[in-house]
Amino acid sequence: MASDGSWGKDTNDKQSIATIHKAQEIGVNLLDTSASYGNGHSEQVIGRALDGRRSHFIIASKVKPEVEESDLDGAKKKIIEICDSSLKRLKTDYIDIYQLHKDPSPTQMPVVMETMLELQKKGKIRFIGSSTNNIQIIKQLLDLGDLSVIQVGYNLINRGGESTLKFAKHLNIGTLIRMPLASGALTGKYFNIHPRFEQEDVRKTRFTSERSIAGFKRLSDLLFLTDNGTRTMIQAALKFVLDTAGVSSVIPGAKSIKQLEENAGASDVPSLSLQEREIAMDIAGEVGSFSGLGVIQS
């Protein structure tokens, strides 16, 4: 989604809107965003794209009340203000899934959850979620109210979220997987090359270090997953995640219709065999141990 250039500048609002419209055509109906993406610009684009189409999509947005630790009234006020601003930008009167974008501190957690429940009671949000891999945080939130969705950071390189996925499955909580392509590290685009990025791109330092270049070289061994021509590297990486126990849906992101169609096609490609999964995990796990690739960000 067009934002502030932190993930590259090779997109624009018109292209983003066309991609969303195409998503409806091919049966993709979940849009994940945040008030903080592009300082609200992502939500604005979605609002424009969904004019006359709102009922066909599930909108998942996020909130991060950044106030002083002891300012409980400020935290509540901030959440309400951010939600109302998001609703205005999205041009809708409700958000389907409203997620905490940051783990609340022990001091603020009760008022944060209380405010989320109030927004739900007022009909401004339908389901409450949290973007976290921290099981203890999830347990604490559940003690304070209902939690329907957990956004878990998980991919072939970094599988640290598996325990969170198992926990969610046990409690029948839905999951959205963020960074399933490891910020693009698993697309195959950077295998065996020296990547170059714009100065403001968040991947510039992490993807261009010596250890990252070595990691990409080793990751090229994952291309065996594409040997039979039935799936691309992107689809293989997404299929690995989709077939993992506890996963409800993935949010890989798409800057263009071409990327959207390739991502969506992952649902229909053959699953990785048990042997393919084991070999892929060995390769990716090795890369994760030394390269810094696959890091899960909030």
ABEGO torsion letter per residue (X at the ends): XBBAGAAEAABBAAAAAAAAAAAAAAGBABBBBBAABGGGAAAAAAAAAABGAAAABBBBBBBBBBBBAABAAAAAAAAAAAAAAAAAAAGBABBABBBBABBBBAAAAAAAAAAAAAAAAAGABABBBBBBABAAAAAAAAAAEBBABBBBBBBAABAAAAAAAAAAAAAGBBBBBBGAAGGGAAAGAABGBBBBBBAABAAAAAAABAAAAAAAAAAAAAAAAAAAGABBAAAAAAAAAAABBGBABBBAEBABAAAAAAAAAAAABBBBBAAAAAAAAAAAAAAAAAAGBGBBBX
